[in-house]
Amino acid sequence: MTPPPRHLSQLLARRAVSIVEFEVSNRGYWTSNRRRGYLFAERRRLGDKLAWLGGMGYTCFLELGADLLPLTGCWSDSFETRKQWSNVACAHEPAVLDVMRGHAADGAARRAAGVQTSP
């Protein structure tokens, strides 16, 4: 796994960044599709990135349109092959995490009730 630039790693390790957001997809460095005839030598695995961020105290969520889905503590390697173009948001501050967890719980309740949300 290729580490991020040194200065970014230092900022994250010091928790100087409140919220980190990044894109994932099933293309480029994120690909797990062997049928394309190649895999990038430096392929990124979302599970590895979540573990790395979690090791620094960050909790991550998948952005689902207007909702959030917890990833930290819920990860399965089977998710690596099911990635669609999405954003992941991670935070470490308790107040920010409370808001994100509340938003995730509200979205789960809406989905359980069959209520559609718009992106």
C-alpha positions as CSV (number, residue, x, y, z in Angstrom):
1,M,0.0,0.0,0.0
2,T,1.4,3.4,-1.0
3,P,1.2,5.8,1.9
4,P,-0.2,9.3,1.4
5,P,2.2,12.2,1.2
6,R,4.3,12.5,4.4
7,H,2.8,15.8,5.4
8,L,-0.7,14.5,5.1
9,S,0.1,11.5,7.3
10,Q,1.5,13.8,9.9
11,L,-1.5,16.0,9.9
12,L,-3.9,13.1,10.2
13,A,-1.8,11.4,13.0
14,R,-2.0,14.6,15.0
15,R,-5.7,14.8,14.3
16,A,-5.2,18.3,12.9
17,V,-7.8,17.5,10.2
18,S,-11.4,17.3,11.5
19,I,-13.1,15.7,8.5
20,V,-11.5,13.8,5.7
21,E,-13.4,13.1,2.5
22,F,-12.2,11.1,-0.5
23,E,-13.7,9.3,-3.5
24,V,-13.6,5.6,-4.2
25,S,-14.6,3.7,-7.3
26,N,-14.1,0.5,-9.1
27,R,-11.7,2.1,-11.6
28,G,-8.0,3.2,-11.6
29,Y,-6.1,2.5,-8.5
30,W,-9.2,1.2,-6.8
31,T,-9.9,-1.5,-9.4
32,S,-10.3,-5.1,-8.4
33,N,-11.5,-6.2,-11.9
34,R,-9.0,-8.8,-13.2
35,R,-11.0,-9.0,-16.5
36,R,-9.6,-5.7,-17.6
37,G,-6.3,-7.6,-17.9
38,Y,-4.4,-5.6,-15.3
39,L,-4.3,-4.6,-11.7
40,F,-2.3,-1.5,-10.7
41,A,0.8,-2.4,-8.8
42,E,-0.1,0.2,-6.2
43,R,-3.8,-0.8,-6.1
44,R,-5.7,0.9,-3.2
45,R,-7.9,-1.2,-1.0
46,L,-10.7,0.6,0.9
47,G,-10.4,-1.8,3.8
48,D,-6.7,-0.9,4.2
49,K,-7.5,2.9,4.1
50,L,-10.2,2.5,6.7
51,A,-7.9,0.5,9.0
52,W,-5.2,3.1,8.5
53,L,-7.5,6.0,9.3
54,G,-9.1,4.0,12.2
55,G,-5.7,3.5,13.7
56,M,-5.4,7.3,14.0
57,G,-8.8,7.6,15.6
58,Y,-11.0,8.4,12.6
59,T,-14.4,6.8,12.1
60,C,-15.6,6.6,8.5
61,F,-18.9,6.6,6.7
62,L,-20.0,5.9,3.1
63,E,-22.0,8.8,1.6
64,L,-25.2,7.4,0.1
65,G,-26.9,10.3,-1.6
66,A,-28.4,12.2,1.3
67,D,-27.5,9.5,3.8
68,L,-24.5,8.1,5.6
69,L,-23.7,4.4,6.1
70,P,-21.1,3.5,8.8
71,L,-18.0,1.7,7.5
72,T,-15.8,1.6,10.5
73,G,-16.5,-1.5,12.5
74,C,-18.8,-2.9,9.7
75,W,-16.2,-3.6,7.0
76,S,-16.1,-6.9,5.1
77,D,-13.5,-7.7,2.4
78,S,-16.4,-8.7,0.1
79,F,-17.2,-4.9,-0.2
80,E,-13.9,-4.5,-2.2
81,T,-15.5,-6.0,-5.3
82,R,-18.8,-4.1,-4.9
83,K,-17.5,-0.6,-4.9
84,Q,-19.4,2.0,-7.0
85,W,-18.3,5.6,-7.4
86,S,-18.8,7.0,-4.0
87,N,-17.5,9.3,-1.3
88,V,-16.2,8.3,2.1
89,A,-16.2,10.8,5.0
90,C,-14.2,10.3,8.1
91,A,-14.0,12.3,11.3
92,H,-12.5,12.1,14.8
93,E,-14.1,14.9,16.9
94,P,-16.8,13.6,19.2
95,A,-19.3,16.4,18.3
96,V,-18.8,15.9,14.6
97,L,-19.2,12.1,15.0
98,D,-22.4,12.6,17.0
99,V,-23.9,14.5,14.1
100,M,-22.7,11.9,11.6
101,R,-23.9,9.0,13.6
102,G,-27.3,10.7,14.1
103,H,-27.5,11.3,10.4
104,A,-26.7,7.7,9.7
105,A,-29.3,6.5,12.2
106,D,-32.0,8.8,10.7
107,G,-31.1,7.4,7.2
108,A,-31.3,3.8,8.4
109,A,-34.7,4.5,10.0
110,R,-36.0,6.1,6.7
111,R,-34.7,3.1,4.7
112,A,-36.2,0.6,7.1
113,A,-39.5,2.4,6.7
114,G,-39.3,2.4,2.9
115,V,-38.9,6.1,2.6
116,Q,-36.9,7.2,-0.4
117,T,-34.3,9.9,0.0
118,S,-32.9,12.1,-2.8
119,P,-29.2,12.7,-3.4
